[in-house]
Amino acid sequence: MSTTTTEDTGRFAWFRSLGQKGKRAFIGAFGGYGLDSYDYWVLPLSLVAITGYFGLTKAEAGLLGTSTLLMSAIGGAVAGIMADRFGRSKTLIITVAAYAFFTVLCGFATNYETLLIFRALQGLGFGGEWAAGAILVAEYCKPKYRGRTVAFIQSAWAVGWGLAVLINTLVASFADPAWSWRIMFWTGALPAILIFYVRRNVDDAPETKAQPKERGTFPKIFQGPILKTTLFAALLATGVQGGYYTLAQWLPLFLQTGRGLTIIGTGGYLAFLISGAWIGYVCGGYLTDYLGRKKTFTLFAIASALLIVAYTQIPNGANTLVMFLGFPLGFCMSAIFSGFGSYLSELYPTQLRGTGQGFTYNLGRAFGAVFPGVVGFMADRMGIGGAMLFGAAAYGIAVVALIWLPETVNKELE
């Protein structure tokens, strides 16, 4: 008499396949990335109030966002090494604590220079959390489910974004603008709650804990054939994040000053963008498993560039069209991120995975920070909508980088 085992092919088989410890890791990483997003979005959503309170130019306002992204490159690279040497879950705790602490301090800033310093330091944790969380979950995944599983982690960004818009709308409705931006930064303490969950419930994958500890140094990701991978993976991350953070940094200000919307009105427009973003993260994950990593990146890079042009160049008086166009824009600009966690994990062996993934993704974020910075300097002569076209150009860099990178779909992690 023989027995056969029926493979689980249900809609959420990817989640059930993680096992009990993998599910806990998923919850910890999802919460960490969602609250990371919340703390990031506090600045763009409060930028009009901050600009008025401190009397900032657009260039100075742009520098606040650029400094965060630049420091996130350092945070991500360091967190990658820490994840390889000390473990994924421990690094996750440290990075969450860092970005929560410095976000709260931003609310106490008494001048522009202090706010700039605190916001830059917030970038250390902001960059490091993704590096630790994405790897933690990727190492629990079966290869055929890895794309969609890590994509669901990415979808937490839209959840945190939506929560930030909701809280900002409520705060702006009841608080004076001079205080509303401070209150928003103080709510950045929320992620501290997650630390207790991760510390008690989340462990690294067994295979990772069994690896030797002599690993994770920067020189090793620049040696031999891995050098080519590192360079072009960083270039891919530069293009994708240059386009995305141009939109992220300037969209609320564009809607309020370029389209004449109130904070509450802006929230309605962002609702279309955010709902498209969440669906994009999830669908993009399935597409990376079905179409492959490279085809999915290329498809959404081209679509995102075209949609940025359309969104920012629609004539005045057509605000309803702008609102509805937010859904496909959010979808495409988020779907392209769904493959990053799985793709970068598959490009590096276990002993270099944290270092390689943390370095390339966050170096790309640092170079990508140039694009929203350029928008700040060019906005006075071109208008915010015209200057935001630099973000569309960034996606061309991503398409070029993919030419020299391998396809890794269904690859077993080494």
KARADA-V452056 format. One record per residue. N is the residue number from 1. SS is DSSP state (helix for helix, strand for strand, loop for the rest). PHI is phi in radians with two decimals (999 if undefined). BURIAL is b if it has 24 or more other C-alpha atoms within 12 Angstrom, else e. Layout:
n: <N/N>
ss: <SS/SS>
phi: <PHI/PHI>
burial: <BURIAL/BURIAL>
This chain:
n: <1/2/3/4/5/6/7/8/9/10/11/12/13/14/15/16/17/18/19/20/21/22/23/24/25/26/27/28/29/30/31/32/33/34/35/36/37/38/39/40/41/42/43/44/45/46/47/48/49/50/51/52/53/54/55/56/57/58/59/60/61/62/63/64/65/66/67/68/69/70/71/72/73/74/75/76/77/78/79/80/81/82/83/84/85/86/87/88/89/90/91/92/93/94/95/96/97/98/99/100/101/102/103/104/105/106/107/108/109/110/111/112/113/114/115/116/117/118/119/120/121/122/123/124/125/126/127/128/129/130/131/132/133/134/135/136/137/138/139/140/141/142/143/144/145/146/147/148/149/150/151/152/153/154/155/156/157/158/159/160/161/162/163/164/165/166/167/168/169/170/171/172/173/174/175/176/177/178/179/180/181/182/183/184/185/186/187/188/189/190/191/192/193/194/195/196/197/198/199/200/201/202/203/204/205/206/207/208/209/210/211/212/213/214/215/216/217/218/219/220/221/222/223/224/225/226/227/228/229/230/231/232/233/234/235/236/237/238/239/240/241/242/243/244/245/246/247/248/249/250/251/252/253/254/255/256/257/258/259/260/261/262/263/264/265/266/267/268/269/270/271/272/273/274/275/276/277/278/279/280/281/282/283/284/285/286/287/288/289/290/291/292/293/294/295/296/297/298/299/300/301/302/303/304/305/306/307/308/309/310/311/312/313/314/315/316/317/318/319/320/321/322/323/324/325/326/327/328/329/330/331/332/333/334/335/336/337/338/339/340/341/342/343/344/345/346/347/348/349/350/351/352/353/354/355/356/357/358/359/360/361/362/363/364/365/366/367/368/369/370/371/372/373/374/375/376/377/378/379/380/381/382/383/384/385/386/387/388/389/390/391/392/393/394/395/396/397/398/399/400/401/402/403/404/405/406/407/408/409/410/411/412/413/414>
ss: <loop/loop/loop/loop/loop/loop/loop/loop/loop/loop/loop/loop/helix/helix/helix/helix/loop/loop/helix/helix/helix/helix/helix/helix/helix/helix/helix/helix/helix/helix/helix/helix/helix/helix/helix/helix/helix/helix/helix/helix/helix/helix/helix/helix/helix/helix/helix/helix/helix/helix/helix/helix/helix/helix/loop/loop/loop/helix/helix/helix/helix/helix/helix/helix/helix/helix/helix/helix/helix/helix/helix/helix/helix/helix/helix/helix/helix/helix/helix/helix/helix/helix/helix/helix/helix/helix/loop/helix/helix/helix/helix/helix/helix/helix/helix/helix/helix/helix/helix/helix/helix/helix/helix/helix/helix/helix/loop/loop/loop/loop/loop/helix/helix/helix/helix/helix/helix/helix/helix/helix/helix/helix/helix/helix/helix/helix/helix/helix/helix/helix/helix/helix/helix/helix/helix/helix/helix/helix/loop/loop/loop/loop/helix/helix/helix/helix/helix/helix/helix/helix/helix/helix/helix/helix/helix/helix/helix/helix/helix/helix/helix/helix/helix/helix/helix/helix/helix/helix/helix/helix/helix/helix/helix/helix/loop/loop/helix/helix/helix/helix/helix/helix/helix/helix/helix/helix/helix/helix/helix/helix/helix/helix/helix/helix/helix/helix/helix/helix/helix/helix/helix/loop/loop/loop/loop/helix/helix/helix/helix/loop/loop/loop/loop/loop/loop/loop/loop/helix/helix/helix/helix/helix/loop/loop/loop/helix/helix/helix/helix/helix/helix/helix/helix/helix/helix/helix/helix/helix/helix/helix/helix/helix/helix/helix/helix/helix/helix/helix/helix/helix/helix/helix/helix/helix/helix/helix/helix/helix/loop/loop/loop/loop/helix/helix/helix/helix/helix/helix/helix/helix/helix/helix/helix/helix/helix/helix/helix/helix/helix/helix/helix/helix/helix/helix/helix/helix/helix/helix/helix/helix/loop/loop/helix/helix/helix/helix/helix/helix/helix/helix/helix/helix/helix/helix/helix/helix/helix/helix/helix/helix/helix/helix/helix/loop/loop/loop/loop/loop/helix/helix/helix/helix/helix/helix/helix/helix/helix/helix/helix/helix/helix/helix/helix/helix/helix/helix/helix/helix/helix/helix/helix/helix/helix/helix/helix/helix/helix/loop/loop/helix/helix/helix/helix/helix/helix/helix/helix/helix/helix/helix/helix/helix/helix/helix/helix/helix/helix/helix/helix/helix/helix/helix/helix/helix/helix/helix/helix/helix/helix/helix/helix/helix/helix/helix/helix/helix/helix/loop/helix/helix/helix/helix/helix/helix/helix/helix/helix/helix/helix/helix/helix/helix/loop/loop/loop/loop/loop/loop/loop/loop/loop/loop/loop/loop>
phi: <999/-2.01/-2.11/-2.13/-1.83/-1.49/-1.26/-1.28/-2.11/-1.15/-1.06/-1.95/-1.06/-1.05/-1.36/-1.12/-1.23/-1.23/1.38/-1.10/-1.20/-1.14/-1.12/-1.14/-1.12/-1.05/-1.08/-1.12/-1.22/-1.09/-1.11/-1.10/-1.31/-1.12/-1.31/-1.03/-1.07/-0.98/-1.16/-1.13/-1.27/-0.98/-1.19/-0.98/-1.23/-1.77/-1.12/-1.10/-1.13/-1.15/-1.05/-1.22/-1.15/-1.70/1.14/-1.52/-1.42/-1.14/-1.14/-1.16/-1.12/-1.12/-1.15/-1.04/-1.28/-1.11/-1.11/-1.08/-1.20/-1.12/-1.20/-1.14/-1.12/-1.17/-1.06/-1.18/-1.16/-1.15/-1.11/-1.09/-1.14/-1.07/-1.12/-1.30/-1.62/-1.99/1.98/-1.26/-1.17/-1.10/-1.16/-1.04/-1.07/-1.10/-1.21/-1.09/-1.07/-1.16/-1.26/-1.17/-1.07/-1.32/-1.12/-1.07/-1.07/-1.00/-1.19/-1.75/-1.09/-1.76/-2.69/-1.07/-1.09/-1.15/-1.07/-1.06/-1.16/-1.12/-1.17/-1.11/-1.17/-1.04/-1.09/-1.06/-1.30/-1.02/-1.31/-1.35/-1.08/-1.10/-1.03/-1.32/-1.19/-1.14/-1.19/-0.92/-1.35/-1.00/-1.39/-1.64/-1.47/-1.32/-0.93/-1.25/-1.86/-1.09/-1.04/-1.27/-1.16/-1.20/-1.13/-1.14/-1.10/-1.05/-1.12/-1.08/-1.05/-1.17/-1.12/-1.13/-1.09/-1.08/-1.11/-1.12/-1.11/-1.09/-1.14/-1.11/-1.11/-1.16/-1.11/-1.15/-1.31/-2.07/-1.92/-1.14/-0.93/-1.15/-1.93/-1.05/-1.20/-1.17/-1.05/-1.07/-1.13/-1.16/-1.17/-1.16/-1.32/-0.90/-1.06/-1.04/-1.09/-1.13/-1.01/-1.15/-1.15/-1.10/-1.10/-1.53/-2.14/-1.90/-2.15/-1.20/-1.04/-0.96/-1.12/-1.22/-1.15/-1.42/-1.24/-1.12/-1.51/-1.40/-2.78/1.24/-2.29/-1.06/-0.96/-1.20/-1.50/-2.05/-2.05/1.03/-1.16/-1.21/-0.99/-1.07/-1.04/-1.08/-1.13/-1.41/-1.16/-1.15/-1.18/-1.04/-1.13/-1.09/-1.13/-1.13/-1.36/-1.06/-1.19/-1.15/-1.31/-1.08/-1.16/-1.06/-1.23/-1.91/-1.06/-1.01/-1.19/-1.06/-1.19/-1.41/-1.71/-1.42/-1.95/1.22/-1.61/-1.42/-1.06/-1.17/-1.12/-1.07/-1.01/-1.13/-1.16/-1.17/-1.07/-1.13/-1.13/-1.23/-1.11/-1.12/-1.12/-1.10/-1.12/-1.11/-1.02/-1.19/-1.14/-1.06/-1.11/-1.13/-1.17/-1.14/-1.37/-1.54/-1.56/1.83/-1.19/-1.20/-1.11/-1.18/-1.02/-1.10/-0.99/-1.42/-1.16/-1.15/-1.10/-1.13/-1.08/-1.12/-1.27/-1.09/-1.03/-1.10/-1.13/-1.52/-1.89/-1.09/-1.07/-1.04/1.71/-2.00/-1.09/-1.11/-1.12/-1.04/-1.03/-1.24/-1.22/-1.06/-1.13/-1.13/-1.12/-1.07/-1.03/-1.22/-1.24/-1.65/-1.02/-1.16/-1.36/-1.04/-1.52/-1.10/-1.04/-1.27/-1.12/-1.17/-1.11/-1.37/-1.38/-2.17/-1.24/-0.92/-1.21/-2.10/-1.12/-1.13/-1.12/-1.15/-1.19/-1.10/-1.23/-1.17/-1.12/-1.51/-1.15/-1.08/-1.13/-1.16/-1.18/-1.12/-1.12/-1.08/-1.14/-1.12/-1.14/-1.08/-1.02/-1.05/-1.33/-1.64/-1.10/-1.16/-1.67/-1.91/1.44/-1.09/-1.07/-1.17/-1.17/-1.17/-1.12/-1.06/-1.13/-1.11/-1.13/-1.08/-1.15/-1.11/-1.09/-1.10/-1.09/-1.12/-1.06/-1.12/-1.03/-1.80/-1.92/-1.44/-1.48/-2.22/-0.98/1.17/-1.37/-1.30/-1.24/-1.43>
burial: <e/e/e/e/e/e/e/e/e/e/e/e/e/b/b/e/b/b/e/e/b/b/b/b/b/b/b/b/b/b/b/b/b/b/b/b/b/b/b/b/b/b/b/b/b/b/b/b/b/b/b/e/e/b/e/e/e/b/b/b/b/b/b/b/b/b/b/b/b/b/b/b/b/b/b/b/b/b/b/b/b/b/b/b/b/b/b/b/b/b/b/b/b/b/b/b/b/b/b/b/b/b/b/b/b/b/b/b/b/e/e/b/e/e/b/b/b/b/b/b/b/b/b/b/b/b/b/b/b/b/b/b/b/b/b/b/b/b/b/b/b/b/b/b/b/b/b/b/b/b/b/b/b/b/b/b/b/b/b/b/b/b/b/b/b/b/b/b/b/e/b/b/e/e/e/e/b/b/b/b/b/b/b/b/b/b/b/b/b/b/b/b/e/b/b/e/b/b/b/e/e/b/b/b/b/e/e/b/e/e/e/e/e/e/b/b/b/b/e/b/b/e/e/e/e/b/e/b/b/b/b/b/b/b/b/b/b/b/b/b/b/b/b/b/b/b/b/b/b/b/b/b/b/b/b/b/e/b/b/e/b/e/b/b/b/b/b/b/b/b/b/b/b/b/b/b/b/b/b/b/b/b/b/b/b/b/b/b/b/e/e/b/b/b/b/b/b/b/b/b/b/b/b/b/b/b/b/b/b/b/b/b/b/e/e/e/e/e/b/e/e/b/b/b/b/b/b/b/b/b/b/b/b/b/b/b/b/b/b/b/b/b/b/b/b/b/b/b/b/b/b/b/b/b/b/b/b/b/b/b/b/b/b/b/b/b/b/b/b/b/b/b/b/b/b/b/b/e/b/e/e/e/e/b/b/b/b/b/b/b/b/b/b/b/b/b/b/b/b/b/b/b/e/e/b/b/b/b/b/b/b/e/b/e>
